[in-house]
Amino acid sequence: MKGVLGRVNVHDRAQFFIYPEFGEGSVECHFDADKFMSKVRQALGCLVIADGVMEYIGSDLNPTSAFIQDIDIVPEDYQIPLVSRFSGIAPNLTGDFEIDQFITEVRNGW
């Protein structure tokens, strides 16, 4: 599930709410505080991808609740390196092959 992590509650039980990119409302997410609390703090207000056991009602697009088993913060566009920054990073990557020959060899291995 992908959305913005908001509204954290650690009083009665460890839970937060994800506001999905699509659809309405929020998804109540329960998590292991010992395992994920620092990640949840970092992710508050950020776009995240959360994996776990999702509970759905009917044919709703988004789950109504989830028990989170993993969570990752989606980097902002400015945090992702541009392809141009990789130019020249591995000058001997293809060995003695021209790039088109190298790609053909690699693809034939699939």
Secondary structure, 3 states (H helix, E strand, C coil): CEEEEEEEECCCCCEEEEEECCCCCCEEEECCHHHHHHHHHHHCCCEEEEEEEEECCCCCCCCCEEEEEEEEECCCHHHCCCHHHHCCCCCCCCCCCCHHHHHHHHHHCC
